[in-house]
Amino acid sequence: MSSHLNDHLNIDSKAEAKNPTMQLWGIVLAVQANYYHVQLDAAQRSADNDDLPAATCKLPVPQMLLCTRRSRLKKIGQRVMVGDRVEVVEPDWDGGRGAIAQVLPRRSELDRPPVANADQLLLVFAMVEPTLDPHQLSHFLVKAETTQLQVCLCLNKSDLASADEREHWQKRLQQWGYTPFLISVHQTLGLIDLGAQLGDRITIVSGPSGVGKSSLINRLVPSSDLRVASVSGKLGRGRHTTRHVELFELPTGGLLADTPGFNQPDLDCAPEDLANYFPEARARLAMASCQFSNCLHKDEPNCAVRGDWERYEHYLHFLEESIVRQEALNKLSNSESTLKRKSDRAGEQYEPKLETKKYRRPSRRVQQQTLQGMRYDLKDASLDGD
């Protein structure tokens, strides 16, 4: 594995090999139920041969261990995610098992998809089959910008597009603030330049269904053997093939995280933050300032963002979605403070909440303890009367 992925491993292999309590470090490549596939660091796999008993020295040390999470981590609420750097203890070399005892601090963390320590996000779209939709592409780009990761854009199936179409989209996306990689997985075009961008990094591969994400990973990582499916003829869009998140190691270094495809991501950013996720708007704000500090760049006077740029209509559309979502959240939070939701055959309705614990029926255990205390008090009172 590349040196970038082993930043936290600073040990002398020969010195540690003599220590029976040597620490084992690795990276979580996949999560299945309560089990974690941890790949040990390459430097340790060679050093660990010296720690094995003589009878098992001829057996190769497994590069992957199937691990559980120590109960202590569960008690403190420590979540283990794909991409986490972890310490493995109590290795069972013959059975290929171990236990995760510690999770190192994360450089980055995403909930959707659940990946830790990612460096960049590779957004994959197809130029044709399915047809490239500017509004959908813009939606994905804004969502990608909210992750605070470096965003790379890749357009697959470029061999099926004409030279004029390729030139058109390159110029158009450069105006948006992106320099796309034009590739063809089928014809193996542009993969060398893309591979150089992926080296020594943890990259999350994302994008709509059917654009060739799994095919791209199969080409870059031949051992991955991911399932692929053709584009639906009736709907003109892709079918879901990836069901979970998993990291794959590139032969040249770096890791790829394949994620389930979807056709429309959710935008959960606040209305006042939306402009920061458009490179064109950021460039305008770097040159000038709006008159109002809370400007939403919609119809306010002396706005530096509002103007003649292509994706401004996209911005206004996303802004309306964000405002509606924010108002719904505010209304829900206000109603939840005094109301509770009740479901029955007639549907869902809200009713006033009772004050906490004031009207709650005591449990049988509390009632029994109270009666037991009263019995002891009566017994003591009768003894005092004697």
Contacts in CASP RR format, 6 or more apart in sequence:
PFRMAT RR
TARGET T0000
AUTHOR 0000-0000-0000
METHOD contacts of the structure
MODEL  1
MSSHLNDHLNIDSKAEAKNPTMQLWGIVLAVQANYYHVQLDAAQRSADND
DLPAATCKLPVPQMLLCTRRSRLKKIGQRVMVGDRVEVVEPDWDGGRGAI
AQVLPRRSELDRPPVANADQLLLVFAMVEPTLDPHQLSHFLVKAETTQLQ
VCLCLNKSDLASADEREHWQKRLQQWGYTPFLISVHQTLGLIDLGAQLGD
RITIVSGPSGVGKSSLINRLVPSSDLRVASVSGKLGRGRHTTRHVELFEL
PTGGLLADTPGFNQPDLDCAPEDLANYFPEARARLAMASCQFSNCLHKDE
PNCAVRGDWERYEHYLHFLEESIVRQEALNKLSNSESTLKRKSDRAGEQY
EPKLETKKYRRPSRRVQQQTLQGMRYDLKDASLDGD
1 27 0 8 1.000
1 39 0 8 1.000
1 41 0 8 1.000
1 42 0 8 1.000
1 249 0 8 1.000
1 253 0 8 1.000
1 254 0 8 1.000
2 199 0 8 1.000
2 200 0 8 1.000
2 253 0 8 1.000
2 254 0 8 1.000
3 200 0 8 1.000
4 200 0 8 1.000
4 201 0 8 1.000
4 254 0 8 1.000
5 27 0 8 1.000
5 200 0 8 1.000
5 202 0 8 1.000
5 253 0 8 1.000
5 254 0 8 1.000
5 255 0 8 1.000
6 41 0 8 1.000
6 43 0 8 1.000
8 25 0 8 1.000
8 85 0 8 1.000
8 104 0 8 1.000
9 25 0 8 1.000
9 41 0 8 1.000
9 43 0 8 1.000
9 44 0 8 1.000
11 23 0 8 1.000
11 43 0 8 1.000
11 44 0 8 1.000
13 43 0 8 1.000
13 44 0 8 1.000
13 46 0 8 1.000
13 47 0 8 1.000
14 47 0 8 1.000
16 22 0 8 1.000
16 23 0 8 1.000
16 47 0 8 1.000
17 47 0 8 1.000
17 48 0 8 1.000
17 50 0 8 1.000
17 51 0 8 1.000
18 50 0 8 1.000
20 51 0 8 1.000
22 44 0 8 1.000
22 47 0 8 1.000
22 48 0 8 1.000
22 51 0 8 1.000
23 87 0 8 1.000
24 40 0 8 1.000
24 44 0 8 1.000
24 48 0 8 1.000
24 87 0 8 1.000
24 88 0 8 1.000
24 89 0 8 1.000
24 91 0 8 1.000
25 40 0 8 1.000
25 41 0 8 1.000
25 44 0 8 1.000
25 85 0 8 1.000
25 86 0 8 1.000
25 87 0 8 1.000
25 88 0 8 1.000
26 38 0 8 1.000
26 39 0 8 1.000
26 40 0 8 1.000
26 41 0 8 1.000
26 44 0 8 1.000
26 85 0 8 1.000
26 86 0 8 1.000
26 87 0 8 1.000
26 88 0 8 1.000
27 38 0 8 1.000
27 39 0 8 1.000
27 41 0 8 1.000
27 83 0 8 1.000
27 84 0 8 1.000
27 85 0 8 1.000
27 86 0 8 1.000
27 247 0 8 1.000
27 255 0 8 1.000
28 36 0 8 1.000
28 37 0 8 1.000
28 38 0 8 1.000
28 80 0 8 1.000
28 81 0 8 1.000
28 82 0 8 1.000
28 83 0 8 1.000
28 84 0 8 1.000
28 86 0 8 1.000
28 100 0 8 1.000
28 116 0 8 1.000
28 247 0 8 1.000
29 37 0 8 1.000
29 38 0 8 1.000
29 39 0 8 1.000
29 64 0 8 1.000
29 82 0 8 1.000
29 83 0 8 1.000
29 246 0 8 1.000
29 247 0 8 1.000
29 248 0 8 1.000
29 249 0 8 1.000
29 255 0 8 1.000
30 36 0 8 1.000
30 37 0 8 1.000
30 82 0 8 1.000
30 244 0 8 1.000
30 245 0 8 1.000
30 246 0 8 1.000
30 247 0 8 1.000
31 37 0 8 1.000
31 80 0 8 1.000
31 81 0 8 1.000
31 82 0 8 1.000
31 114 0 8 1.000
31 244 0 8 1.000
31 245 0 8 1.000
32 244 0 8 1.000
34 68 0 8 1.000
34 69 0 8 1.000
35 66 0 8 1.000
35 67 0 8 1.000
35 68 0 8 1.000
36 66 0 8 1.000
36 67 0 8 1.000
36 68 0 8 1.000
36 69 0 8 1.000
36 80 0 8 1.000
36 86 0 8 1.000
36 100 0 8 1.000
37 64 0 8 1.000
37 65 0 8 1.000
37 66 0 8 1.000
37 67 0 8 1.000
38 64 0 8 1.000
38 65 0 8 1.000
38 66 0 8 1.000
38 67 0 8 1.000
38 86 0 8 1.000
38 88 0 8 1.000
38 98 0 8 1.000
38 100 0 8 1.000
39 63 0 8 1.000
39 64 0 8 1.000
39 249 0 8 1.000
40 48 0 8 1.000
40 61 0 8 1.000
40 62 0 8 1.000
40 63 0 8 1.000
40 64 0 8 1.000
40 65 0 8 1.000
40 88 0 8 1.000
42 63 0 8 1.000
45 61 0 8 1.000
45 63 0 8 1.000
46 61 0 8 1.000
48 61 0 8 1.000
48 93 0 8 1.000
49 57 0 8 1.000
49 61 0 8 1.000
52 59 0 8 1.000
52 61 0 8 1.000
52 93 0 8 1.000
56 93 0 8 1.000
56 94 0 8 1.000
59 93 0 8 1.000
59 94 0 8 1.000
61 93 0 8 1.000
62 93 0 8 1.000
62 96 0 8 1.000
64 96 0 8 1.000
65 88 0 8 1.000
65 91 0 8 1.000
65 96 0 8 1.000
65 97 0 8 1.000
65 98 0 8 1.000
66 96 0 8 1.000
66 97 0 8 1.000
66 98 0 8 1.000
67 86 0 8 1.000
67 88 0 8 1.000
67 97 0 8 1.000
67 98 0 8 1.000
67 99 0 8 1.000
67 100 0 8 1.000
68 97 0 8 1.000
68 98 0 8 1.000
68 99 0 8 1.000
68 100 0 8 1.000
69 78 0 8 1.000
69 80 0 8 1.000
69 99 0 8 1.000
69 100 0 8 1.000
70 89 0 8 1.000
70 99 0 8 1.000
70 100 0 8 1.000
70 101 0 8 1.000
72 101 0 8 1.000
73 80 0 8 1.000
73 100 0 8 1.000
73 101 0 8 1.000
73 102 0 8 1.000
73 103 0 8 1.000
78 103 0 8 1.000
80 86 0 8 1.000
80 100 0 8 1.000
80 103 0 8 1.000
81 106 0 8 1.000
81 109 0 8 1.000
81 114 0 8 1.000
81 115 0 8 1.000
81 116 0 8 1.000
82 114 0 8 1.000
82 115 0 8 1.000
82 116 0 8 1.000
82 245 0 8 1.000
82 246 0 8 1.000
82 247 0 8 1.000
82 257 0 8 1.000
83 115 0 8 1.000
83 116 0 8 1.000
83 117 0 8 1.000
83 118 0 8 1.000
83 202 0 8 1.000
83 247 0 8 1.000
83 255 0 8 1.000
83 257 0 8 1.000
84 103 0 8 1.000
84 104 0 8 1.000
84 106 0 8 1.000
84 116 0 8 1.000
84 117 0 8 1.000
85 103 0 8 1.000
85 104 0 8 1.000
85 117 0 8 1.000
86 100 0 8 1.000
86 101 0 8 1.000
86 102 0 8 1.000
86 103 0 8 1.000
86 104 0 8 1.000
87 100 0 8 1.000
87 101 0 8 1.000
87 102 0 8 1.000
87 103 0 8 1.000
87 104 0 8 1.000
88 98 0 8 1.000
88 99 0 8 1.000
88 100 0 8 1.000
88 101 0 8 1.000
89 98 0 8 1.000
89 99 0 8 1.000
89 100 0 8 1.000
89 101 0 8 1.000
90 98 0 8 1.000
90 99 0 8 1.000
91 97 0 8 1.000
91 98 0 8 1.000
92 98 0 8 1.000
106 116 0 8 1.000
106 117 0 8 1.000
107 116 0 8 1.000
107 117 0 8 1.000
107 119 0 8 1.000
108 116 0 8 1.000
108 117 0 8 1.000
108 118 0 8 1.000
108 119 0 8 1.000
108 147 0 8 1.000
108 148 0 8 1.000
108 149 0 8 1.000
109 115 0 8 1.000
109 116 0 8 1.000
109 117 0 8 1.000
110 116 0 8 1.000
110 118 0 8 1.000
110 147 0 8 1.000
110 204 0 8 1.000
113 204 0 8 1.000
113 206 0 8 1.000
113 245 0 8 1.000
113 257 0 8 1.000
113 259 0 8 1.000
113 260 0 8 1.000
114 245 0 8 1.000
115 202 0 8 1.000
115 204 0 8 1.000
115 245 0 8 1.000
115 257 0 8 1.000
115 259 0 8 1.000
117 202 0 8 1.000
118 147 0 8 1.000
118 149 0 8 1.000
118 202 0 8 1.000
118 203 0 8 1.000
118 204 0 8 1.000
118 257 0 8 1.000
119 149 0 8 1.000
119 150 0 8 1.000
119 201 0 8 1.000
119 202 0 8 1.000
119 203 0 8 1.000
120 149 0 8 1.000
120 150 0 8 1.000
120 151 0 8 1.000
120 152 0 8 1.000
120 201 0 8 1.000
120 202 0 8 1.000
120 203 0 8 1.000
120 204 0 8 1.000
121 144 0 8 1.000
121 147 0 8 1.000
121 149 0 8 1.000
121 150 0 8 1.000
121 151 0 8 1.000
121 152 0 8 1.000
121 203 0 8 1.000
121 204 0 8 1.000
121 206 0 8 1.000
122 152 0 8 1.000
122 154 0 8 1.000
122 198 0 8 1.000
122 203 0 8 1.000
122 204 0 8 1.000
122 205 0 8 1.000
122 206 0 8 1.000
122 256 0 8 1.000
123 140 0 8 1.000
123 141 0 8 1.000
123 144 0 8 1.000
123 151 0 8 1.000
123 152 0 8 1.000
123 153 0 8 1.000
123 154 0 8 1.000
123 206 0 8 1.000
123 207 0 8 1.000
124 154 0 8 1.000
124 156 0 8 1.000
124 205 0 8 1.000
124 206 0 8 1.000
124 207 0 8 1.000
124 211 0 8 1.000
124 212 0 8 1.000
124 213 0 8 1.000
124 216 0 8 1.000
125 132 0 8 1.000
125 137 0 8 1.000
125 140 0 8 1.000
125 153 0 8 1.000
125 154 0 8 1.000
125 155 0 8 1.000
125 156 0 8 1.000
125 207 0 8 1.000
125 208 0 8 1.000
125 211 0 8 1.000
126 132 0 8 1.000
126 155 0 8 1.000
126 156 0 8 1.000
126 157 0 8 1.000
126 210 0 8 1.000
126 211 0 8 1.000
126 212 0 8 1.000
127 155 0 8 1.000
127 156 0 8 1.000
127 157 0 8 1.000
127 158 0 8 1.000
127 160 0 8 1.000
127 161 0 8 1.000
127 165 0 8 1.000
127 166 0 8 1.000
127 169 0 8 1.000
127 182 0 8 1.000
128 157 0 8 1.000
128 160 0 8 1.000
128 161 0 8 1.000
129 157 0 8 1.000
129 160 0 8 1.000
129 231 0 8 1.000
130 208 0 8 1.000
130 210 0 8 1.000
130 211 0 8 1.000
130 231 0 8 1.000
130 236 0 8 1.000
130 237 0 8 1.000
130 238 0 8 1.000
132 155 0 8 1.000
132 169 0 8 1.000
134 314 0 8 1.000
135 314 0 8 1.000
135 317 0 8 1.000
136 208 0 8 1.000
136 263 0 8 1.000
136 264 0 8 1.000
138 176 0 8 1.000
138 311 0 8 1.000
138 314 0 8 1.000
139 264 0 8 1.000
139 265 0 8 1.000
139 267 0 8 1.000
139 314 0 8 1.000
139 318 0 8 1.000
140 206 0 8 1.000
140 207 0 8 1.000
140 208 0 8 1.000
140 265 0 8 1.000
141 151 0 8 1.000
141 153 0 8 1.000
141 176 0 8 1.000
141 178 0 8 1.000
142 267 0 8 1.000
142 269 0 8 1.000
142 274 0 8 1.000
142 277 0 8 1.000
142 278 0 8 1.000
142 314 0 8 1.000
142 318 0 8 1.000
143 265 0 8 1.000
143 266 0 8 1.000
143 267 0 8 1.000
144 151 0 8 1.000
144 206 0 8 1.000
145 151 0 8 1.000
145 276 0 8 1.000
145 277 0 8 1.000
145 278 0 8 1.000
145 279 0 8 1.000
146 267 0 8 1.000
146 268 0 8 1.000
146 269 0 8 1.000
146 277 0 8 1.000
149 204 0 8 1.000
151 178 0 8 1.000
152 181 0 8 1.000
152 197 0 8 1.000
152 203 0 8 1.000
153 173 0 8 1.000
153 178 0 8 1.000
153 179 0 8 1.000
153 180 0 8 1.000
153 181 0 8 1.000
154 180 0 8 1.000
154 181 0 8 1.000
154 183 0 8 1.000
154 194 0 8 1.000
154 216 0 8 1.000
155 169 0 8 1.000
155 180 0 8 1.000
155 181 0 8 1.000
155 182 0 8 1.000
155 183 0 8 1.000
156 183 0 8 1.000
156 184 0 8 1.000
156 185 0 8 1.000
156 211 0 8 1.000
156 212 0 8 1.000
156 216 0 8 1.000
157 184 0 8 1.000
157 185 0 8 1.000
157 186 0 8 1.000
157 211 0 8 1.000
157 212 0 8 1.000
158 166 0 8 1.000
158 182 0 8 1.000
158 183 0 8 1.000
158 184 0 8 1.000
158 189 0 8 1.000
159 184 0 8 1.000
159 186 0 8 1.000
159 187 0 8 1.000
159 189 0 8 1.000
160 184 0 8 1.000
161 169 0 8 1.000
166 182 0 8 1.000
169 180 0 8 1.000
170 179 0 8 1.000
170 180 0 8 1.000
170 182 0 8 1.000
172 310 0 8 1.000
173 179 0 8 1.000
173 180 0 8 1.000
175 280 0 8 1.000
175 309 0 8 1.000
175 310 0 8 1.000
176 279 0 8 1.000
176 280 0 8 1.000
176 310 0 8 1.000
176 311 0 8 1.000
177 279 0 8 1.000
177 280 0 8 1.000
178 279 0 8 1.000
181 190 0 8 1.000
181 193 0 8 1.000
181 194 0 8 1.000
181 197 0 8 1.000
182 189 0 8 1.000
182 190 0 8 1.000
183 189 0 8 1.000
183 190 0 8 1.000
183 191 0 8 1.000
183 194 0 8 1.000
183 216 0 8 1.000
184 190 0 8 1.000
185 191 0 8 1.000
185 212 0 8 1.000
185 215 0 8 1.000
185 216 0 8 1.000
185 219 0 8 1.000
186 215 0 8 1.000
188 219 0 8 1.000
191 219 0 8 1.000
191 220 0 8 1.000
195 220 0 8 1.000
195 250 0 8 1.000
195 252 0 8 1.000
198 220 0 8 1.000
198 250 0 8 1.000
198 254 0 8 1.000
198 256 0 8 1.000
199 250 0 8 1.000
199 252 0 8 1.000
199 253 0 8 1.000
199 254 0 8 1.000
200 253 0 8 1.000
200 254 0 8 1.000
201 254 0 8 1.000
201 255 0 8 1.000
202 247 0 8 1.000
202 254 0 8 1.000
202 255 0 8 1.000
202 257 0 8 1.000
203 254 0 8 1.000
203 255 0 8 1.000
203 256 0 8 1.000
203 257 0 8 1.000
204 257 0 8 1.000
204 259 0 8 1.000
205 213 0 8 1.000
205 216 0 8 1.000
205 217 0 8 1.000
205 256 0 8 1.000
205 257 0 8 1.000
205 258 0 8 1.000
205 259 0 8 1.000
206 213 0 8 1.000
206 259 0 8 1.000
206 261 0 8 1.000
207 213 0 8 1.000
207 259 0 8 1.000
207 261 0 8 1.000
207 262 0 8 1.000
208 237 0 8 1.000
208 238 0 8 1.000
208 261 0 8 1.000
208 262 0 8 1.000
208 263 0 8 1.000
209 237 0 8 1.000
209 238 0 8 1.000
209 239 0 8 1.000
209 240 0 8 1.000
209 241 0 8 1.000
209 261 0 8 1.000
209 262 0 8 1.000
209 263 0 8 1.000
210 229 0 8 1.000
210 231 0 8 1.000
210 237 0 8 1.000
210 238 0 8 1.000
210 239 0 8 1.000
210 241 0 8 1.000
210 261 0 8 1.000
211 238 0 8 1.000
212 228 0 8 1.000
213 242 0 8 1.000
213 258 0 8 1.000
213 259 0 8 1.000
213 261 0 8 1.000
214 226 0 8 1.000
214 227 0 8 1.000
214 228 0 8 1.000
214 241 0 8 1.000
214 242 0 8 1.000
214 258 0 8 1.000
215 226 0 8 1.000
215 228 0 8 1.000
217 224 0 8 1.000
217 226 0 8 1.000
217 248 0 8 1.000
217 256 0 8 1.000
217 258 0 8 1.000
218 224 0 8 1.000
218 225 0 8 1.000
218 226 0 8 1.000
218 228 0 8 1.000
220 250 0 8 1.000
220 256 0 8 1.000
221 248 0 8 1.000
221 249 0 8 1.000
221 250 0 8 1.000
221 251 0 8 1.000
221 256 0 8 1.000
223 248 0 8 1.000
224 248 0 8 1.000
224 258 0 8 1.000
226 241 0 8 1.000
226 242 0 8 1.000
226 258 0 8 1.000
227 241 0 8 1.000
227 242 0 8 1.000
228 241 0 8 1.000
229 238 0 8 1.000
229 239 0 8 1.000
229 241 0 8 1.000
230 238 0 8 1.000
230 239 0 8 1.000
231 237 0 8 1.000
231 238 0 8 1.000
231 239 0 8 1.000
232 238 0 8 1.000
232 239 0 8 1.000
237 263 0 8 1.000
238 263 0 8 1.000
240 260 0 8 1.000
240 261 0 8 1.000
240 262 0 8 1.000
242 258 0 8 1.000
242 259 0 8 1.000
242 260 0 8 1.000
242 261 0 8 1.000
243 260 0 8 1.000
244 260 0 8 1.000
245 257 0 8 1.000
245 258 0 8 1.000
245 259 0 8 1.000
245 260 0 8 1.000
246 257 0 8 1.000
246 258 0 8 1.000
247 255 0 8 1.000
247 256 0 8 1.000
247 257 0 8 1.000
248 255 0 8 1.000
248 256 0 8 1.000
248 257 0 8 1.000
248 258 0 8 1.000
249 255 0 8 1.000
250 256 0 8 1.000
267 274 0 8 1.000
267 318 0 8 1.000
267 321 0 8 1.000
267 322 0 8 1.000
267 325 0 8 1.000
268 325 0 8 1.000
269 277 0 8 1.000
269 322 0 8 1.000
270 322 0 8 1.000
270 326 0 8 1.000
271 296 0 8 1.000
271 319 0 8 1.000
271 322 0 8 1.000
271 323 0 8 1.000
271 326 0 8 1.000
272 294 0 8 1.000
272 296 0 8 1.000
274 315 0 8 1.000
274 318 0 8 1.000
274 319 0 8 1.000
274 322 0 8 1.000
275 281 0 8 1.000
275 282 0 8 1.000
275 285 0 8 1.000
275 297 0 8 1.000
275 305 0 8 1.000
275 315 0 8 1.000
276 282 0 8 1.000
278 311 0 8 1.000
278 315 0 8 1.000
280 309 0 8 1.000
280 311 0 8 1.000
281 297 0 8 1.000
281 305 0 8 1.000
281 315 0 8 1.000
284 304 0 8 1.000
284 305 0 8 1.000
284 309 0 8 1.000
285 304 0 8 1.000
285 305 0 8 1.000
287 304 0 8 1.000
288 304 0 8 1.000
289 304 0 8 1.000
290 297 0 8 1.000
290 300 0 8 1.000
290 302 0 8 1.000
290 303 0 8 1.000
290 304 0 8 1.000
290 305 0 8 1.000
291 300 0 8 1.000
291 301 0 8 1.000
291 302 0 8 1.000
291 303 0 8 1.000
292 300 0 8 1.000
295 303 0 8 1.000
295 305 0 8 1.000
296 319 0 8 1.000
297 303 0 8 1.000
297 304 0 8 1.000
297 305 0 8 1.000
297 306 0 8 1.000
297 315 0 8 1.000
297 319 0 8 1.000
298 306 0 8 1.000
298 316 0 8 1.000
298 319 0 8 1.000
299 306 0 8 1.000
300 306 0 8 1.000
305 312 0 8 1.000
305 315 0 8 1.000
306 312 0 8 1.000
335 350 0 8 1.000
338 352 0 8 1.000
338 353 0 8 1.000
339 350 0 8 1.000
339 351 0 8 1.000
339 352 0 8 1.000
339 353 0 8 1.000
340 350 0 8 1.000
340 351 0 8 1.000
340 352 0 8 1.000
340 353 0 8 1.000
341 348 0 8 1.000
341 349 0 8 1.000
341 350 0 8 1.000
342 348 0 8 1.000
342 349 0 8 1.000
342 350 0 8 1.000
342 351 0 8 1.000
354 360 0 8 1.000
362 370 0 8 1.000
END
